[in-house]
């Protein structure tokens, strides 16, 4: 039962707010940097888990005799799982803790990757990709919340954007490894290796990743004060004499995502992420296959995918640095608006191979850099008690674009659609995403 306001409650609340203010102004210390870098590594591993199938897709299609439409279903399976993971596990993380959900997610990812290596047909591979996707969806929403809550005020946007830059690094490593290893050993050993990485990192996360101070302050637990003080000492702050009062509303309601300025910003965020993901995952999923269809050798096609992800890392880190000075609801439209024009150029203009790779690099910078900035935007948009719910729900809704984008592209390619028209179609969602980001309220970001 909540205590009535009084001098002791006011002192406890003021003492807690003083610690939060001190942490907001303080430089990032060892504990906070460790948590942020651990989230970066987890996102890097997610990059490996997601794109490994796209690099293996041409080999799987040849091995199993799959057409592009059927291959699109397999590529989409993990995205469907990600949508479920974001929707179901986001609110759960706000209730039981981000740390617990991250540990569950890593277990699901490792299990899904290892069992995918045992698949001998499209159905079984799709099932295990859904399991992997559920874990990925859960972990992505939780990591954005964790990174936001362990960052200081000055560099919060940078660190959340930096977190997202881990994904393309994982994809780059996977691309270079796949270009060499898939032709020599096939695709299944790489899935085993990826699954084992999740198995190895699970105890490290359990040891090094605490719950955030903001989350602990809002949870009713017998040892709440003890856990808060242990974390405060690690963060270089004096312990509290008593715990701050619990908030009156502890339940997680989706209606809270539409209160006040969020009534306009949440739908705009959902639209932006849906359209952004449609354009982004068209490129992520199909660049290697499009390159093979255009006559490039398999290793060159995989390198094209890796080049896109090099650009993605540059764009994600770059927009994070810019976000320390400029608002995200203005930066994202610049990136995605420019990406729209580059998509049209790439689709309609014939280029030599060097210019083709340079354009793919530019698409990585603009498309993934601009899209990944939706994560720090969402992290700033929602308060602590609904932050993971807000991010997870936006991801779940947005994943419809990630699912339908590659799936539709597979069928469009199967019927022989011209590359120029295909890229024109997928430039439109990027333009809509740019406009949607402009509509997000600047009050919270």
C-alpha atoms as one frame of an Amber mdcrd trajectory, in Angstrom:
protein
   0.000   0.000   0.000   1.314   3.460  -0.932   2.254   5.816   1.848   0.597
   9.215   2.048   2.788  12.192   1.138   4.702  13.627   4.088   8.071  15.052
   5.082   9.822  11.647   5.051   8.379  10.763   1.640   9.349  14.171   0.273
  12.917  13.778   1.563  13.223  10.314   0.045  11.920  11.528  -3.298  14.191
  14.586  -3.276  17.236  12.458  -2.410  16.505  10.070  -5.267  15.964  12.885
  -7.764  19.256  14.412  -6.649  21.054  11.150  -7.503  19.345  11.002 -10.898
  20.281  14.633 -11.634  23.885  13.972 -10.636  24.062  10.975 -12.954  22.484
  12.956 -15.796  25.255  15.566 -15.517  28.173  13.223 -14.732  30.514  11.701
 -17.334  29.942   8.091 -18.303  31.815   5.961 -15.761  33.095   2.367 -16.080
  29.809   0.700 -15.062  27.654   2.670 -17.463  30.129   2.277 -20.310  30.291
  -1.472 -19.686  26.496  -1.779 -19.912  26.310   0.303 -23.093  29.145  -1.607
 -24.752  27.569  -4.921 -23.739  24.335  -3.804 -25.424  26.415  -2.867 -28.492
  27.894  -6.389 -28.585  24.440  -7.963 -28.253  23.192  -5.832 -31.128  26.253
  -6.871 -33.136  25.326 -10.517 -32.580  21.775  -9.730 -33.668  23.243  -8.377
 -36.902  24.956 -11.722 -37.409  21.768 -13.656 -36.669  19.539 -11.590 -38.963
  21.676 -11.215 -42.093  23.287 -14.652 -42.090  20.230 -16.040 -43.865  20.303
 -13.300 -46.517  23.910 -14.182 -47.376  23.085 -17.892 -47.362  19.873 -17.383
 -49.379  21.375 -17.890 -52.885  22.994 -21.171 -51.739  19.819 -22.388 -49.979
  17.720 -21.489 -53.033  20.000 -23.552 -55.261  20.301 -26.440 -52.787  16.550
 -26.777 -52.204  15.338 -25.543 -55.604  13.457 -22.532 -54.181  12.076 -19.725
 -56.322  12.311 -16.088 -55.178   8.730 -16.090 -53.882   9.329 -19.104 -51.632
  12.680 -17.700 -50.558  10.915 -14.499 -49.553   8.755 -16.492 -47.115  11.850
 -17.921 -45.420  13.517 -14.490 -45.281  10.359 -13.063 -43.746   9.932 -15.747
 -41.064  12.409 -14.241 -38.595  10.861 -10.802 -39.136   7.452 -12.205 -38.203
   8.988 -13.636 -35.044  10.627 -10.290 -34.315   7.253  -8.557 -34.476   5.816
 -11.029 -31.945   8.867 -10.656 -29.728   8.657  -6.866 -29.740   4.932  -6.801
 -28.994   4.850  -9.519 -26.325   8.179  -9.038 -24.587   8.278  -5.223 -24.568
   5.488  -4.849 -21.963   6.916  -7.859 -20.099  10.267  -6.070 -19.808   8.519
  -3.059 -18.261   6.937  -5.383 -15.688   9.620  -7.939 -14.753  12.764  -6.111
 -15.836  14.831  -5.527 -18.971  17.672  -7.745 -17.702  15.447 -10.825 -17.305
  13.914 -10.369 -20.738  17.361  -9.960 -22.335  18.487 -13.263 -20.806  15.338
 -15.002 -22.092  15.894 -13.449 -25.510  19.509 -14.612 -25.790  18.381 -18.154
 -24.932  15.737 -18.075 -27.682  18.187 -16.688 -30.245  20.839 -19.317 -29.517
  18.267 -22.121 -29.607  16.752 -20.903 -32.874  20.105 -20.557 -34.639  21.381
 -23.969 -33.548  18.166 -25.753 -34.541  18.010 -23.894 -37.888  21.245 -25.688
 -38.771  19.337 -28.998 -38.506  16.632 -27.929 -41.006  16.284 -29.905 -44.230
  13.338 -28.083 -45.796  11.775 -24.629 -46.039   9.117 -25.244 -43.369  11.512
 -26.281 -40.584  13.936 -23.484 -41.417  11.074 -20.959 -41.292   9.900 -22.298
 -37.894  13.325 -21.951 -36.290  13.750 -18.510 -37.848  10.514 -17.460 -36.139
  11.952 -18.630 -32.785  15.130 -16.664 -33.447  13.064 -13.646 -34.430  11.083
 -13.662 -31.175  14.354 -13.405 -29.269  15.675 -10.668 -31.535  12.491  -8.608
 -31.175  12.624  -8.888 -27.388  16.266  -7.963 -27.130  16.154  -4.963 -29.470
  13.432  -3.139 -27.532  15.047  -3.910 -24.170  18.540  -2.813 -25.206  17.341
   0.577 -26.419  15.695   1.143 -23.026  18.732  -0.074 -21.089  21.128   2.092
 -23.078  18.916   5.152 -22.689  18.615   4.660 -18.922  22.346   4.124 -18.370
  23.394   7.121 -20.513  23.900  10.681 -19.345  21.810  13.564 -20.668  24.479
  15.021 -22.953  25.201  11.863 -24.947  21.965   9.870 -24.644  21.017  10.184
 -28.323  24.551   9.312 -29.368  24.751   6.164 -27.244  21.348   4.838 -28.362
  22.334   5.471 -31.989  25.754   3.933 -31.322  23.970   0.850 -29.999  22.210
   0.465 -33.341  25.564   0.725 -35.124  26.453  -2.663 -33.649  23.946  -4.327
 -35.968  25.731  -3.397 -39.231  29.107  -4.304 -37.715  27.755  -7.809 -37.116
  26.395  -7.837 -40.645  29.760  -6.721 -42.065  31.647  -9.456 -40.213  29.056
 -11.976 -41.379  29.373 -10.783 -44.956  33.139 -11.157 -45.124  33.013 -14.531
 -43.343  30.191 -15.787 -45.551  31.962 -14.775 -48.758  34.821 -17.102 -47.815
  33.191 -19.877 -45.793  29.801 -20.595 -47.383  31.267 -21.772 -50.693  33.810
 -23.949 -48.866  31.701 -25.433 -46.061  28.054 -24.657 -46.853  25.652 -22.531
 -44.834  24.859 -24.757 -41.822  28.210 -24.494 -39.956  27.808 -20.723 -39.873
  24.416 -21.081 -38.173  25.991 -23.376 -35.574  28.753 -20.856 -34.941  26.265
 -18.018 -34.517  24.171 -20.059 -32.089  27.244 -20.896 -30.004  28.103 -17.193
 -29.719  24.757 -16.648 -27.973  25.440 -19.591 -25.658  28.835 -18.158 -24.687
  27.647 -14.590 -24.065  24.652 -15.559 -21.888  26.627 -15.953 -18.598  28.574
 -12.760 -19.335  25.348 -10.772 -19.628  23.968 -12.383 -16.472  27.112 -11.264
 -14.613  27.642  -7.754 -15.987  24.209  -6.326 -16.791  22.197  -4.821 -13.883
  18.730  -3.333 -13.979  18.670   0.447 -14.379  18.226   2.781 -11.425  15.035
   4.222 -12.927  13.501   0.776 -13.315  14.432  -0.348  -9.789  12.905   2.823
  -8.343   9.506   2.013  -9.857   9.303  -1.678  -8.865   7.833  -2.944  -5.592
  10.340  -5.472  -4.212  11.457  -6.310  -0.657  15.113  -5.616  -1.473  14.460
  -2.550  -3.649  16.531  -0.135  -1.531  19.411  -2.605  -1.235  19.554  -3.167
  -4.988  19.341   0.561  -5.708  22.158   1.326  -3.287  24.410  -1.381  -4.717
  23.947   0.147  -8.150  24.412   3.721  -6.874  27.743   2.796  -5.311  28.885
   1.217  -8.595  27.854   4.424 -10.382  29.900   6.544  -7.969  26.959   8.009
  -6.066  26.232   7.949  -2.296  23.598   5.424  -1.167  20.075   6.413  -0.187
  18.840   6.351   3.416  15.392   5.249   2.249  13.726   4.272  -1.006  11.717
   6.831  -2.969   7.921   6.432  -3.032   6.494   4.071  -5.614   4.447   5.617
  -8.414   0.697   5.262  -8.096   0.248   3.652 -11.501   2.382   0.545 -11.836
   0.439  -1.242 -14.564   1.481  -1.001 -18.216  -1.384   0.208 -20.410  -1.140
   0.747 -24.150  -3.443   3.771 -23.802  -0.531   5.571 -22.092   1.223   5.649
 -25.472  -1.394   8.121 -26.714  -1.574  10.596 -23.832  -0.725  14.275 -24.298
   1.726  15.026 -27.086   2.066  11.265 -27.683  -1.380  11.281 -29.320   0.293
  12.657 -32.440   3.830  11.379 -31.959   3.086   7.666 -31.423   1.138   7.208
 -34.711   3.819   9.202 -36.543   6.538   7.012 -35.030   4.644   3.854 -35.996
   4.180   5.062 -39.575   7.821   6.103 -39.852   9.144   2.791 -38.570   6.741
   0.764 -40.751   7.691   2.558 -43.951  11.354   2.805 -43.021  11.563  -0.910
 -42.339   9.867  -1.722 -45.659  12.570   0.121 -47.584  15.424  -0.988 -45.326
  14.620  -4.697 -45.330  14.050  -4.709 -49.062  17.695  -3.665 -49.367  19.044
  -5.869 -46.555  17.208  -8.975 -47.731  17.602  -8.700 -51.470  20.839  -6.886
 -52.362  22.857 -10.152 -52.570  20.102 -11.894 -54.568  19.616  -8.899 -56.904
  23.370  -8.845 -57.499  23.401 -12.569 -58.361  20.454 -12.098 -60.728  22.380
  -9.242 -62.349  25.249 -11.599 -63.133  27.707 -11.005 -60.295  29.581 -13.928
 -58.776  28.365 -15.108 -55.358  31.353 -13.663 -53.493  30.844 -10.271 -55.203
  27.122 -10.359 -54.364  27.892 -11.054 -50.696  30.447  -8.225 -50.728  27.711
  -5.915 -52.039  25.668  -6.764 -48.944  28.698  -6.181 -46.722  29.304  -2.817
 -48.394  25.750  -1.758 -47.574  26.387  -2.607 -43.939  29.672  -0.674 -43.851
  27.627   2.329 -44.907  25.033   1.435 -42.268  27.661   1.602 -39.514  28.935
   4.971 -40.766  25.390   6.332 -40.987  24.306   5.033 -37.571  27.342   6.446
 -35.780  27.216   9.679 -37.796  23.587  10.478 -37.074  24.244   9.714 -33.407
  26.969  12.369 -33.316  24.770  14.863 -35.160  21.930  14.167 -32.716  23.985
  15.688 -29.892  23.471  19.052 -31.629  20.383  18.737 -33.846  16.880  17.280
 -33.180  16.187  13.802 -34.507  12.830  14.810 -35.993  14.799  17.007 -38.391
  17.839  14.775 -38.973  15.872  11.665 -39.944  13.960  13.417 -42.782  17.248
  14.698 -44.244  18.778  11.210 -44.248  15.728   9.343 -45.552  14.777  12.073
 -48.026  18.281  11.872 -49.533  18.025   8.073 -49.543  14.828   8.324 -51.608
  16.690  10.191 -54.353  19.612   7.752 -54.252  17.215   4.799 -54.610  15.871
   6.319 -57.813  19.398   6.909 -59.101  20.441   3.342 -58.341  17.358   1.867
 -59.991  17.378   3.845 -63.217  21.022   4.660 -64.010  23.450   2.044 -65.325
  26.793   2.195 -63.501  30.185   0.512 -63.616  30.884  -1.830 -60.720  32.904
   0.719 -58.708  30.075   3.276 -58.882  27.569   0.554 -58.045  29.415  -0.314
 -54.838  29.791   3.398 -53.978  26.035   3.863 -54.383  25.311   0.822 -52.230
  27.622   2.303 -49.582  25.684   5.587 -49.755  22.376   3.756 -49.407  23.691
   2.076 -46.280  24.695   5.424 -44.781  21.391   7.137 -45.534  18.793   4.371
 -45.210  20.032   2.514 -42.155  21.547   5.602 -40.550  18.249   7.442 -40.887
  16.109   4.502 -39.855  18.209   3.561 -36.822  17.687   7.064 -35.434  14.054
   6.088 -34.788  15.345   4.083 -31.796  16.835   7.027 -29.848  13.802   9.049
 -30.896  11.501   6.446 -29.309  13.709   6.123 -26.225  13.461   9.879 -25.625
   9.787  10.037 -26.487   8.513   7.693 -23.753   8.967   7.925 -19.944  10.701
   5.118 -18.016   7.554   3.288 -16.897   6.379   2.727 -20.490   9.664   3.080
 -22.374  10.190  -0.560 -23.369   6.461  -0.914 -24.088   6.628   2.157 -26.326
   9.741   1.011 -28.171   8.574  -2.607 -28.398   5.103  -1.694 -29.674   6.564
   0.668 -32.282   8.885  -2.135 -33.372   6.046  -4.661 -33.516   3.852  -2.384
 -35.619   6.791  -1.317 -37.746   7.818  -4.893 -38.421   4.789  -5.230 -40.678
   6.826  -3.181 -43.140   9.872  -5.374 -42.593   7.727  -8.453 -43.246   5.748
  -7.243 -46.244   8.630  -5.357 -47.871  10.924  -8.330 -48.613   7.974 -10.688
 -49.178   6.446  -8.485 -51.860   9.853  -7.916 -53.446  10.331 -11.668 -53.831
   7.145 -12.006 -55.867   7.828  -8.854 -57.876  11.253 -10.207 -58.820   9.779
 -13.617 -59.621   7.424 -12.100 -62.205  10.381 -10.288 -63.768   9.799  -6.694
 -62.685  12.359  -4.251 -64.047  14.976  -3.119 -61.496  14.204   0.552 -62.066
  10.512   0.112 -61.301  11.318  -2.086 -58.297  13.548   0.590 -56.758  10.984
   3.286 -57.571   8.346   1.319 -55.626  10.644   0.948 -52.598  11.740   4.576
 -52.663   8.172   5.612 -51.803   8.162   4.118 -48.259  11.400   5.961 -47.470
   9.825   9.267 -48.489   6.799   8.548 -46.284   9.081   7.626 -43.355  10.910
  10.938 -43.741   7.620  12.855 -43.587   6.427  10.845 -40.565   9.624  11.595
 -38.598   9.037  15.322 -39.225   5.613  14.973 -37.550   6.961  13.563 -34.258
   6.650  16.184 -31.539   9.881  17.950 -30.575   8.675  18.333 -26.957  10.345
  15.121 -25.789  13.260  14.899 -28.220
